[in-house]
Structure formats: structure tokens, C-alpha cells
Amino acid sequence: MSAAIAPKIVSISGSLRDPSRTATLTWDIAQSVLLRLGGQHRHLPLSEIAPHVTQSWHADGLDPQGRALIGTIESADILVVGTPVYRAAPAGLLKHVFDLVHRDALRGRIAILAATGGSLLHGLVIEHHLRPLLSYFGVHTTPTTLFAHESDFTDGAIANPGLQERIERASGETARLFSSLPRLVEPALP
């Protein structure tokens, strides 16, 4: 990756609700990165992709649309991964999506991590679940993560200026990472 190349940005909302606070948060983060770097953005709400990724425990058991969705994730230069917090954990189906991603497909990519929840303590899910998950794949995660409490939203939109400032900080970190990392050679997948 380099600054001269426009990135492929993929945002994944781990909510099964549509619309949702998680989808709004991941969309807004991706749009902030898109404004800084250009490129193309694809939003993958779990509510839309679930029927295509729940058919199998393994990627080779998915139908063509399911394989294409996983391929979209695997080909991203920048990921925005967000989850609602259920019972102090990320959405289980979001974890299943990453179980379908080839272990080497995301090496060297960049991710911004986000979560939404009803308690401020739920923000720990990012550090205890999402960051280790993306680290397994060799993804560079931004230092700034984004947790949004339900009180940060009004009428489905982000209303907290502090949260908007953190989104801008994370997108700035992403832009610096993107411009400093060497261009990736697509991994040879089996």
C-alpha cells in the first residue's frame, strides 16, 4: 500500500439490526477515512450478509455470493470493524465471519476497531476481543478505537462532538499508517 494508491475500504457492522448504531458508527468512520484518502468504500452490514455466510463453517462451503463477500473482506486495504456488545462480548456472528477469512489474507492491512453498547464498561470488548482477533490476522490496528454509548446518538445519528473528534483522530492515524506502510503484494492463497 502507498499514499499514491487509493485504498479499498470495507466497513463491517456486526449488528443484525438495520438501521443500527453500529452501522452508523462504522459508516461514519469509513466516510472519514474516505475523505482523507479517497478510494472506494463498501459497507457490509451483518444484517445483509448473514444469509450468505451462515451456510458453512468453512469458506469453501459457501455459495458464490458468500465467497464473494469474504473475498471483499480479504481484498480490503483498510477495514472498519464494529460490533454491538452483547453480554460483554462482540456479536458471535461477526466472529464467524472472521472464521471464514483465510488466516494470511489480511496480513499487513489496517483496521479501525469500534463497538457500541449500553454501558461504558462495554468498551473493553475492543481491547479484549477485537484487537486480539485482528492481531491474529497480522492486521495493523489504529491506536485510537471507538466506543459509542447509546447516549452518543440522537435520531440515529452521532450527536456527541467528542466521539466525532475521536473518529477524526482514528482516520488521521489510518491515513498516516496507509502512507507509511509498504505496498502489499497480494498473498498467495490456496
C-alpha positions in Angstrom: 0.0 0.0 0.0 1.1 3.5 -0.6 -0.3 7.0 -0.4 -0.4 7.2 -4.3 -2.8 4.3 -4.4 -6.4 4.8 -3.5 -7.4 2.2 -0.8 -10.3 -0.3 -0.8 -12.1 0.5 2.4 -14.5 -2.1 3.8 -16.7 -1.4 6.9 -18.3 -4.3 8.6 -21.2 -3.7 11.0 -21.7 -6.6 13.4 -25.3 -5.7 14.1 -28.2 -7.8 12.9 -30.5 -4.7 13.2 -31.0 -2.4 10.3 -30.6 0.5 10.9 -28.3 0.3 13.9 -26.0 2.5 15.9 -23.1 0.1 15.0 -23.9 0.5 11.3 -24.0 4.3 11.7 -20.7 4.3 13.6 -18.8 2.1 11.1 -20.2 4.0 8.1 -19.2 7.4 9.6 -15.7 6.1 10.4 -15.3 4.8 6.8 -16.5 8.0 5.3 -14.0 10.0 7.4 -11.2 7.8 6.1 -12.6 8.1 2.5 -12.5 11.9 2.8 -8.8 11.7 3.8 -7.5 9.1 1.4 -10.1 8.8 -1.4 -10.6 5.3 -2.8 -13.7 3.1 -2.7 -15.9 2.1 0.2 -18.0 -1.0 0.6 -20.3 -1.3 3.7 -21.1 -4.8 4.8 -23.8 -4.8 7.4 -24.2 -8.2 9.1 -27.9 -7.9 8.6 -27.4 -8.2 4.9 -24.5 -10.7 4.7 -25.7 -13.2 7.4 -27.7 -15.4 5.0 -24.7 -15.8 2.8 -22.1 -16.6 5.5 -24.0 -18.8 7.8 -24.2 -21.7 5.3 -21.0 -23.3 6.3 -18.3 -23.5 9.0 -15.7 -23.2 6.2 -15.3 -20.7 3.3 -15.2 -23.5 0.7 -18.7 -24.5 1.7 -20.2 -21.1 0.9 -22.3 -20.3 -2.2 -20.7 -17.9 -4.8 -22.2 -14.8 -3.1 -20.9 -15.8 0.3 -17.4 -16.5 -1.2 -17.5 -13.1 -2.9 -18.4 -11.3 0.4 -15.5 -13.0 2.2 -13.3 -12.1 -0.8 -14.4 -8.4 -0.4 -13.1 -8.5 3.2 -9.9 -10.3 2.2 -9.1 -7.7 -0.5 -9.6 -4.7 1.7 -6.7 -2.4 2.3 -8.5 -0.8 5.3 -11.1 -2.4 7.5 -13.5 -0.7 9.8 -14.8 -3.4 12.2 -17.6 -2.6 14.5 -19.8 -4.7 16.8 -22.6 -4.2 19.2 -21.7 -5.6 22.6 -24.0 -8.4 23.8 -23.4 -9.9 27.2 -19.9 -8.3 27.5 -18.8 -9.8 24.2 -18.8 -9.0 20.5 -21.5 -10.4 18.2 -20.9 -14.1 17.7 -21.8 -14.0 14.1 -19.2 -11.3 13.5 -16.6 -13.7 14.8 -17.9 -16.4 12.5 -17.4 -14.1 9.5 -13.7 -13.8 10.5 -13.6 -17.6 10.9 -14.2 -17.7 7.2 -11.4 -15.4 6.3 -8.1 -17.0 5.2 -5.5 -16.6 8.0 -3.0 -14.9 5.7 -5.4 -12.7 3.7 -5.3 -9.6 5.9 -1.6 -9.6 6.8 -0.3 -6.0 6.8 -3.7 -4.4 6.3 -5.1 -1.6 8.5 -8.1 -1.7 10.8 -10.1 0.8 12.9 -12.0 -1.0 15.7 -15.3 0.1 17.1 -18.1 -1.0 19.4 -21.4 0.2 20.6 -23.1 -0.6 23.9 -25.3 0.4 26.7 -22.6 0.5 29.4 -19.3 2.4 29.3 -17.7 -0.8 30.6 -18.5 -2.5 27.2 -15.7 -0.5 25.6 -13.3 -3.2 26.9 -14.6 -5.5 24.2 -12.5 -3.7 21.7 -9.2 -4.4 23.6 -10.1 -7.8 24.9 -11.8 -9.3 21.8 -11.5 -7.2 18.6 -7.8 -6.2 18.8 -6.6 -9.8 19.5 -8.8 -11.1 16.7 -7.4 -8.7 14.2 -3.8 -9.2 15.5 -4.2 -12.9 14.8 -4.5 -12.0 11.1 -1.5 -9.7 11.2 -3.6 -6.5 10.8 -2.2 -3.1 12.0 -4.9 -1.6 14.2 -5.0 2.1 15.0 -4.2 3.2 18.5 -7.5 5.1 18.7 -10.5 2.8 19.0 -14.1 4.0 19.1 -16.7 3.0 21.6 -20.1 4.7 21.4 -22.6 4.6 24.1 -26.3 4.8 23.2 -26.4 8.4 24.6 -23.9 9.4 21.8 -26.7 9.2 19.2 -29.7 11.3 18.5 -32.3 10.1 16.0 -29.9 7.5 14.6 -27.0 10.0 14.0 -23.8 10.6 16.0 -24.5 13.6 18.3 -21.5 13.6 20.6 -18.8 16.0 19.3 -16.2 14.1 21.4 -17.0 10.9 19.5 -16.7 12.8 16.2 -13.3 14.1 17.3 -12.1 10.5 18.0 -13.4 9.4 14.6 -11.2 12.1 13.0 -8.2 11.1 15.2 -8.6 7.4 14.1 -9.0 8.3 10.5 -5.9 10.5 10.7 -3.9 7.6 12.2 -5.2 5.4 9.4 -4.1 7.9 6.8 -0.6 8.0 8.4 -0.4 4.2 8.6 -1.6 3.8 5.0 1.0 6.3 3.7 3.9 4.7 5.7 3.3 1.0 5.0 4.9 -0.6 2.0 2.6 -1.7 -0.8 1.3 -5.1 -0.1 1.8 -8.0 -2.5 -1.4 -9.9 -2.6 -0.8 -13.2 -0.6 -1.0 -16.4 -2.5 -4.0 -18.2 -1.0 -4.6 -21.9 -1.5 
